[in-house]
Amino acid sequence: MTSRIARIFSAFVFSSLFATGAEAHHAMGGETPTTLYEGLVSGLAHPVIGLDHLAFIVAAGLIAAVAGMSLFAPLLFVAGSLIGVGLHLMLLDLPAAEIIIAASVLAGGWLLARGRAVENQILVFALFLVVGVFHGYAFGEAIVGSEETPLIAYLAGLAAIQSAIALGAYFLVQSRGWAIEAMQPRLAGAAILGVGVTFLAGHLVG
């Protein structure tokens, strides 16, 4: 079972090597959503097709669960992402957003892979919220200039899919009874760490 999980996460890391940062922002082929349907699909797709975003959302759910934190911890990330979208729509600038996003994925993977208790849960709560703002700022690029209806649909889709992924990871850990030192979350952490290293190196070199 452990070897099977290892192969799955290895494939996940391998596939991330071929991902680009642009994939996380253009679910509609680079076009701004103009209808409710397009806004909803774009919001649902963005966190999934961007491996850096997807990796951190999964990490947030896993970290909260193995550390015995409230399920509201990963939802803080979701709330932060909606704030970040709002900041982008207000044309405010968050410098080095893509680098910070990649670094957050690396940090999330490290927290899991090390297999040790989280010493300061309040700091993790704050991390989820702040990092969510930067992830949301990147998401906001896809909806700038959109009308109200597709914008609302986009935000609804974005919140729904991120919450589903994070809570899915959270309840998976709880259903399996995995502790923070268990092999499964540590393997997941190693895979997520690999994604973070890949994207961070890509942004720094690029």
PASEBA-1860 file (N, C-alpha, C; in nm, 3 decimals):
! residues 206
1> MTSRIARI> 0.083/-0.121/0.000/0.000/0.000/0.000/0.087/0.126/0.000 ~ 0.191/0.123/0.085/0.279/0.239/0.094/0.351/0.263/-0.037 ~ 0.397/0.153/-0.103/0.467/0.168/-0.231/0.374/0.223/-0.338 ~ 0.246/0.184/-0.331/0.149/0.235/-0.428/0.130/0.385/-0.410 ~ 0.118/0.428/-0.286/0.103/0.571/-0.258/0.227/0.646/-0.306 ~ 0.344/0.588/-0.282/0.468/0.652/-0.324/0.471/0.671/-0.476 ~ 0.424/0.569/-0.551/0.423/0.580/-0.697/0.327/0.689/-0.743 ~ 0.213/0.698/-0.676/0.114/0.800/-0.713/0.171/0.940/-0.693
9> FSAFVFSS> 0.232/0.962/-0.577/0.286/1.094/-0.551/0.409/1.123/-0.637 ~ 0.487/1.022/-0.672/0.600/1.041/-0.762/0.552/1.088/-0.899 ~ 0.444/1.027/-0.945/0.386/1.069/-1.073/0.336/1.213/-1.065 ~ 0.280/1.248/-0.949/0.231/1.384/-0.928/0.345/1.485/-0.940 ~ 0.458/1.455/-0.875/0.574/1.544/-0.882/0.629/1.550/-1.024 ~ 0.639/1.434/-1.091/0.692/1.429/-1.226/0.610/1.516/-1.319 ~ 0.477/1.508/-1.306/0.391/1.586/-1.394/0.407/1.735/-1.370 ~ 0.443/1.772/-1.248/0.461/1.915/-1.217/0.580/1.975/-1.290
17> LFATGAEA> 0.675/1.891/-1.329/0.792/1.941/-1.399/0.756/2.003/-1.533 ~ 0.641/1.964/-1.587/0.600/2.011/-1.718/0.492/2.118/-1.708 ~ 0.463/2.162/-1.587/0.361/2.264/-1.569/0.425/2.401/-1.582 ~ 0.346/2.499/-1.619/0.393/2.636/-1.626/0.304/2.722/-1.540 ~ 0.358/2.835/-1.493/0.280/2.923/-1.409/0.156/2.976/-1.479 ~ 0.164/2.991/-1.612/0.050/3.046/-1.685/-0.072/2.957/-1.678 ~ -0.054/2.825/-1.660/-0.167/2.733/-1.657/-0.262/2.765/-1.544 ~ -0.212/2.827/-1.439/-0.295/2.852/-1.323/-0.391/2.968/-1.342
25> HHAMGGET> -0.380/3.040/-1.456/-0.456/3.163/-1.467/-0.544/3.172/-1.592 ~ -0.549/3.067/-1.672/-0.620/3.080/-1.799/-0.705/2.957/-1.830 ~ -0.804/2.933/-1.747/-0.893/2.820/-1.771/-0.978/2.842/-1.896 ~ -0.999/2.967/-1.935/-1.081/2.998/-2.052/-0.994/3.033/-2.172 ~ -0.872/2.979/-2.176/-0.783/3.005/-2.289/-0.735/3.148/-2.294 ~ -0.729/3.214/-2.180/-0.681/3.351/-2.176/-0.790/3.455/-2.192 ~ -0.912/3.412/-2.220/-1.023/3.505/-2.239/-1.092/3.534/-2.105 ~ -1.137/3.656/-2.088/-1.209/3.693/-1.967/-1.351/3.636/-1.972
33> PTTLYEGL> -1.396/3.569/-1.866/-1.533/3.515/-1.865/-1.637/3.625/-1.885 ~ -1.738/3.595/-1.968/-1.841/3.695/-1.998/-1.981/3.650/-1.956 ~ -1.997/3.524/-1.916/-2.128/3.474/-1.876/-2.117/3.407/-1.739 ~ -2.232/3.381/-1.679/-2.234/3.311/-1.551/-2.166/3.175/-1.563 ~ -2.196/3.101/-1.669/-2.137/2.968/-1.689/-1.985/2.977/-1.701 ~ -1.936/3.068/-1.782/-1.792/3.082/-1.801/-1.724/3.123/-1.670 ~ -1.787/3.212/-1.595/-1.730/3.254/-1.467/-1.722/3.139/-1.370 ~ -1.827/3.057/-1.364/-1.829/2.943/-1.273/-1.724/2.839/-1.312
41> VSGLAHPV> -1.717/2.806/-1.441/-1.620/2.707/-1.488/-1.478/2.756/-1.462 ~ -1.454/2.883/-1.488/-1.321/2.939/-1.466/-1.283/2.933/-1.319 ~ -1.377/2.967/-1.231/-1.350/2.962/-1.088/-1.324/2.821/-1.039 ~ -1.399/2.724/-1.092/-1.380/2.584/-1.054/-1.249/2.528/-1.106 ~ -1.205/2.576/-1.221/-1.088/2.516/-1.288/-0.955/2.571/-1.238 ~ -0.950/2.698/-1.205/-0.820/2.760/-1.175/-0.739/2.691/-1.067 ~ -0.796/2.657/-0.953/-0.714/2.591/-0.850/-0.672/2.449/-0.885 ~ -0.737/2.389/-0.986/-0.709/2.251/-1.021/-0.601/2.241/-1.129
49> IGLDHLAF> -0.606/2.329/-1.229/-0.511/2.320/-1.338/-0.377/2.385/-1.305 ~ -0.371/2.460/-1.197/-0.243/2.514/-1.152/-0.187/2.426/-1.041 ~ -0.086/2.345/-1.071/-0.037/2.247/-0.974/0.018/2.311/-0.847 ~ 0.075/2.430/-0.859/0.125/2.496/-0.739/0.011/2.530/-0.644 ~ -0.098/2.583/-0.700/-0.215/2.615/-0.617/-0.278/2.488/-0.560 ~ -0.296/2.389/-0.645/-0.357/2.264/-0.601/-0.275/2.199/-0.490 ~ -0.143/2.200/-0.505/-0.056/2.138/-0.406/-0.071/2.205/-0.270 ~ -0.081/2.338/-0.267/-0.092/2.404/-0.137/-0.229/2.382/-0.075
57> IVAAGLIA> -0.334/2.379/-0.155/-0.466/2.354/-0.100/-0.471/2.217/-0.033 ~ -0.416/2.117/-0.102/-0.409/1.983/-0.043/-0.325/1.986/0.085 ~ -0.212/2.054/0.079/-0.124/2.064/0.196/-0.197/2.127/0.315 ~ -0.274/2.231/0.288/-0.345/2.299/0.397/-0.441/2.205/0.468 ~ -0.515/2.125/0.390/-0.607/2.030/0.451/-0.535/1.922/0.529 ~ -0.425/1.871/0.473/-0.349/1.766/0.541/-0.283/1.817/0.668 ~ -0.221/1.934/0.659/-0.152/1.991/0.776/-0.250/2.013/0.890 ~ -0.365/2.073/0.859/-0.464/2.101/0.964/-0.510/1.972/1.031
65> AVAGMSLF> -0.530/1.868/0.952/-0.581/1.743/1.007/-0.478/1.670/1.092 ~ -0.356/1.654/1.040/-0.256/1.578/1.115/-0.210/1.654/1.240 ~ -0.224/1.787/1.237/-0.185/1.868/1.353/-0.297/1.882/1.454 ~ -0.415/1.823/1.424/-0.527/1.832/1.516/-0.591/1.969/1.522 ~ -0.580/2.044/1.413/-0.637/2.178/1.409/-0.783/2.172/1.363 ~ -0.853/2.280/1.384/-0.992/2.290/1.341/-0.999/2.285/1.189 ~ -1.111/2.235/1.136/-1.130/2.233/0.992/-1.142/2.375/0.935 ~ -1.160/2.473/1.022/-1.167/2.612/0.975/-1.028/2.665/0.936
73> APLLFVAG> -0.922/2.594/0.975/-0.787/2.638/0.940/-0.768/2.643/0.788 ~ -0.794/2.534/0.714/-0.778/2.544/0.568/-0.879/2.638/0.504 ~ -0.996/2.656/0.568/-1.094/2.749/0.513/-1.047/2.893/0.524 ~ -0.953/2.920/0.616/-0.893/3.052/0.622/-0.815/3.081/0.494 ~ -0.752/2.976/0.441/-0.682/2.993/0.313/-0.781/3.033/0.204 ~ -0.897/2.968/0.202/-0.999/2.999/0.102/-1.045/3.144/0.118 ~ -1.069/3.186/0.242/-1.110/3.324/0.268/-1.002/3.422/0.221 ~ -0.877/3.389/0.251/-0.767/3.474/0.208/-0.760/3.486/0.057
81> SLIGVGLH> -0.789/3.376/-0.013/-0.783/3.380/-0.160/-0.889/3.473/-0.217 ~ -1.006/3.477/-0.155/-1.110/3.569/-0.202/-1.070/3.714/-0.177 ~ -1.003/3.738/-0.065/-0.951/3.872/-0.038/-0.847/3.908/-0.143 ~ -0.761/3.812/-0.178/-0.659/3.837/-0.279/-0.717/3.872/-0.415 ~ -0.825/3.802/-0.453/-0.892/3.836/-0.579/-0.941/3.980/-0.573 ~ -0.999/4.018/-0.459/-1.048/4.154/-0.443/-0.938/4.257/-0.456 ~ -0.823/4.229/-0.400/-0.709/4.321/-0.411/-0.667/4.338/-0.556 ~ -0.668/4.228/-0.631/-0.631/4.236/-0.773/-0.733/4.319/-0.850
89> LMLLDLPA> -0.861/4.300/-0.818/-0.965/4.376/-0.886/-0.957/4.524/-0.853 ~ -0.902/4.555/-0.736/-0.882/4.695/-0.697/-0.753/4.752/-0.755 ~ -0.685/4.670/-0.836/-0.561/4.709/-0.905/-0.448/4.741/-0.808 ~ -0.454/4.679/-0.690/-0.343/4.692/-0.595/-0.235/4.591/-0.633 ~ -0.111/4.626/-0.607/0.001/4.542/-0.649/0.059/4.464/-0.531 ~ 0.068/4.333/-0.547/0.137/4.250/-0.449/0.267/4.202/-0.515 ~ 0.380/4.254/-0.471/0.506/4.220/-0.538/0.546/4.074/-0.517 ~ 0.612/4.019/-0.618/0.670/3.883/-0.612/0.566/3.778/-0.574
97> AEIIIAAS> 0.443/3.796/-0.620/0.335/3.704/-0.581/0.366/3.560/-0.622 ~ 0.412/3.539/-0.745/0.436/3.403/-0.792/0.548/3.335/-0.713 ~ 0.649/3.409/-0.677/0.759/3.353/-0.597/0.710/3.317/-0.457 ~ 0.629/3.403/-0.398/0.575/3.375/-0.265/0.482/3.254/-0.270 ~ 0.404/3.241/-0.376/0.317/3.126/-0.390/0.399/2.997/-0.396 ~ 0.503/2.997/-0.479/0.589/2.878/-0.489/0.656/2.848/-0.356 ~ 0.702/2.951/-0.287/0.766/2.931/-0.157/0.666/2.876/-0.055 ~ 0.540/2.917/-0.066/0.438/2.866/0.027/0.414/2.717/0.005
105> VLAGGWLL> 0.418/2.673/-0.120/0.402/2.531/-0.150/0.518/2.453/-0.090 ~ 0.638/2.505/-0.107/0.757/2.442/-0.050/0.743/2.431/0.102 ~ 0.699/2.540/0.165/0.685/2.541/0.311/0.578/2.442/0.357 ~ 0.467/2.436/0.284/0.361/2.341/0.320/0.408/2.197/0.311 ~ 0.482/2.167/0.205/0.538/2.033/0.191/0.635/1.999/0.301 ~ 0.717/2.096/0.337/0.815/2.075/0.444/0.748/2.048/0.577 ~ 0.642/2.121/0.608/0.571/2.100/0.735/0.516/1.958/0.745 ~ 0.474/1.903/0.633/0.422/1.766/0.632/0.534/1.663/0.632
113> ARGRAVEN> 0.633/1.683/0.546/0.737/1.583/0.526/0.823/1.561/0.650 ~ 0.838/1.663/0.732/0.925/1.649/0.849/0.865/1.558/0.955 ~ 0.732/1.540/0.955/0.668/1.447/1.047/0.676/1.487/1.192 ~ 0.676/1.616/1.220/0.683/1.664/1.358/0.561/1.749/1.391 ~ 0.531/1.757/1.519/0.417/1.835/1.564/0.434/1.983/1.529 ~ 0.323/2.049/1.503/0.324/2.193/1.477/0.331/2.266/1.609 ~ 0.440/2.339/1.629/0.461/2.403/1.759/0.367/2.520/1.782 ~ 0.339/2.597/1.679/0.259/2.719/1.695/0.143/2.718/1.595
121> QILVFALF> 0.027/2.671/1.641/-0.087/2.660/1.551/-0.140/2.797/1.508 ~ -0.128/2.896/1.594/-0.173/3.031/1.557/-0.094/3.082/1.439 ~ 0.036/3.052/1.436/0.121/3.093/1.325/0.076/3.025/1.196 ~ 0.034/2.899/1.205/-0.014/2.827/1.088/-0.146/2.887/1.038 ~ -0.235/2.923/1.130/-0.359/2.991/1.093/-0.327/3.118/1.014 ~ -0.233/3.198/1.067/-0.194/3.322/1.001/-0.131/3.295/0.865 ~ -0.049/3.189/0.858/0.014/3.151/0.732/-0.090/3.119/0.626 ~ -0.189/3.040/0.662/-0.294/3.003/0.567/-0.365/3.127/0.513
129> LVVGVFHG> -0.396/3.219/0.602/-0.468/3.339/0.561/-0.384/3.427/0.468 ~ -0.261/3.454/0.509/-0.174/3.543/0.431/-0.139/3.480/0.297 ~ -0.104/3.352/0.299/-0.069/3.284/0.174/-0.191/3.278/0.082 ~ -0.309/3.261/0.140/-0.430/3.261/0.059/-0.448/3.391/-0.018 ~ -0.411/3.502/0.044/-0.421/3.632/-0.024/-0.336/3.632/-0.151 ~ -0.215/3.579/-0.143/-0.126/3.578/-0.259/-0.177/3.482/-0.367 ~ -0.226/3.366/-0.326/-0.282/3.273/-0.425/-0.404/3.337/-0.492 ~ -0.489/3.402/-0.413/-0.606/3.467/-0.468/-0.570/3.582/-0.560
137> YAFGEAIV> -0.463/3.653/-0.527/-0.418/3.762/-0.613/-0.384/3.709/-0.752 ~ -0.319/3.591/-0.756/-0.288/3.529/-0.886/-0.416/3.488/-0.958 ~ -0.513/3.433/-0.883/-0.640/3.395/-0.944/-0.712/3.516/-1.004 ~ -0.696/3.631/-0.941/-0.768/3.750/-0.984/-0.736/3.796/-1.123 ~ -0.618/3.758/-1.175/-0.578/3.800/-1.309/-0.680/3.755/-1.415 ~ -0.743/3.640/-1.392/-0.834/3.583/-1.492/-0.967/3.655/-1.500 ~ -1.001/3.734/-1.399/-1.134/3.791/-1.393/-1.134/3.943/-1.401 ~ -1.016/4.003/-1.411/-1.007/4.149/-1.422/-1.080/4.196/-1.547
145> GSEETPLI> -1.168/4.294/-1.531/-1.245/4.347/-1.642/-1.376/4.277/-1.668 ~ -1.408/4.175/-1.587/-1.531/4.100/-1.607/-1.651/4.175/-1.549 ~ -1.769/4.143/-1.601/-1.893/4.201/-1.548/-1.931/4.135/-1.416 ~ -2.034/4.189/-1.351/-2.070/4.144/-1.216/-2.114/3.997/-1.212 ~ -2.195/3.953/-1.307/-2.249/3.816/-1.302/-2.139/3.711/-1.313 ~ -2.053/3.715/-1.416/-1.945/3.616/-1.421/-1.847/3.630/-1.306 ~ -1.831/3.750/-1.254/-1.741/3.771/-1.141/-1.792/3.698/-1.017 ~ -1.921/3.714/-0.987/-1.979/3.646/-0.872/-1.972/3.495/-0.889
153> AYLAGLAA> -2.001/3.448/-1.011/-1.995/3.304/-1.038/-1.852/3.253/-1.023 ~ -1.756/3.332/-1.067/-1.615/3.295/-1.056/-1.576/3.279/-0.909 ~ -1.612/3.375/-0.826/-1.580/3.370/-0.684/-1.648/3.250/-0.616 ~ -1.772/3.223/-0.656/-1.844/3.108/-0.598/-1.774/2.978/-0.635 ~ -1.736/2.964/-0.762/-1.666/2.844/-0.806/-1.532/2.830/-0.738 ~ -1.461/2.940/-0.726/-1.329/2.940/-0.663/-1.338/2.895/-0.518 ~ -1.435/2.950/-0.446/-1.452/2.914/-0.305/-1.496/2.770/-0.290 ~ -1.586/2.725/-0.377/-1.641/2.590/-0.365/-1.535/2.483/-0.391
161> IQSAIALG> -1.457/2.497/-0.498/-1.361/2.393/-0.532/-1.245/2.389/-0.433 ~ -1.200/2.505/-0.388/-1.091/2.505/-0.290/-1.137/2.445/-0.157 ~ -1.257/2.479/-0.115/-1.310/2.423/0.010/-1.325/2.272/-0.002 ~ -1.374/2.225/-0.116/-1.395/2.081/-0.136/-1.262/2.005/-0.131 ~ -1.159/2.060/-0.196/-1.029/1.993/-0.199/-0.966/1.992/-0.060 ~ -0.965/2.108/0.005/-0.902/2.118/0.137/-0.973/2.030/0.239 ~ -1.105/2.036/0.241/-1.180/1.956/0.338/-1.175/1.808/0.303 ~ -1.166/1.776/0.173/-1.150/1.637/0.134/-1.021/1.579/0.190
169> AYFLVQSR> -0.912/1.656/0.178/-0.784/1.612/0.235/-0.792/1.602/0.386 ~ -0.860/1.697/0.448/-0.875/1.700/0.594/-0.948/1.576/0.644 ~ -1.061/1.544/0.582/-1.140/1.432/0.628/-1.079/1.297/0.589 ~ -0.999/1.296/0.483/-0.927/1.174/0.449/-0.832/1.135/0.562 ~ -0.758/1.233/0.612/-0.666/1.207/0.723/-0.743/1.159/0.845 ~ -0.853/1.226/0.875/-0.931/1.188/0.993/-0.990/1.048/0.980 ~ -1.037/1.014/0.861/-1.097/0.882/0.842/-0.994/0.771/0.852 ~ -0.870/0.801/0.814/-0.763/0.701/0.820/-0.692/0.699/0.955
177> GWAIEAMQ> -0.715/0.803/1.034/-0.650/0.811/1.164/-0.500/0.833/1.155 ~ -0.455/0.903/1.050/-0.312/0.926/1.033/-0.262/1.030/1.132 ~ -0.154/0.999/1.200/-0.087/1.096/1.286/0.015/1.172/1.202 ~ 0.069/1.278/1.259/0.159/1.363/1.183/0.288/1.291/1.145 ~ 0.325/1.188/1.222/0.447/1.114/1.191/0.420/0.994/1.099 ~ 0.296/0.973/1.056/0.263/0.861/0.969/0.328/0.877/0.833 ~ 0.353/0.765/0.765/0.423/0.767/0.637/0.341/0.835/0.528 ~ 0.208/0.814/0.527/0.127/0.865/0.416/0.130/1.017/0.405
185> PRLAGAAI> 0.101/1.093/0.513/0.111/1.239/0.501/0.253/1.286/0.476 ~ 0.352/1.213/0.523/0.491/1.253/0.499/0.527/1.234/0.352 ~ 0.477/1.125/0.290/0.498/1.107/0.146/0.430/1.217/0.067 ~ 0.309/1.252/0.108/0.238/1.362/0.043/0.318/1.491/0.057 ~ 0.372/1.513/0.176/0.454/1.631/0.199/0.576/1.635/0.109 ~ 0.640/1.520/0.090/0.758/1.513/0.003/0.721/1.549/-0.141 ~ 0.605/1.498/-0.187/0.559/1.530/-0.322/0.530/1.679/-0.336 ~ 0.461/1.735/-0.237/0.427/1.878/-0.239/0.553/1.962/-0.231
193> LGVGVTFL> 0.648/1.919/-0.152/0.777/1.987/-0.143/0.844/1.990/-0.280 ~ 0.837/1.878/-0.352/0.895/1.874/-0.486/0.828/1.971/-0.581 ~ 0.696/1.983/-0.571/0.624/2.080/-0.653/0.671/2.222/-0.622 ~ 0.685/2.252/-0.492/0.729/2.385/-0.452/0.868/2.416/-0.503 ~ 0.960/2.322/-0.492/1.097/2.343/-0.540/1.097/2.367/-0.691 ~ 1.017/2.286/-0.763/1.011/2.298/-0.909/0.962/2.436/-0.952 ~ 0.852/2.481/-0.892/0.796/2.611/-0.931/0.884/2.727/-0.885 ~ 0.940/2.716/-0.765/1.025/2.824/-0.716/1.150/2.838/-0.803
201> AGHLVG> 1.209/2.726/-0.838/1.327/2.730/-0.925/1.290/2.788/-1.062 ~ 1.174/2.748/-1.112/1.130/2.799/-1.242/1.112/2.950/-1.242 ~ 1.052/3.004/-1.136/1.031/3.148/-1.129/1.164/3.223/-1.109 ~ 1.251/3.168/-1.026/1.379/3.236/-1.001/1.469/3.234/-1.124 ~ 1.474/3.120/-1.191/1.556/3.109/-1.312/1.495/3.189/-1.425 ~ 1.360/3.178/-1.434/1.290/3.251/-1.542/1.303/3.400/-1.527
END
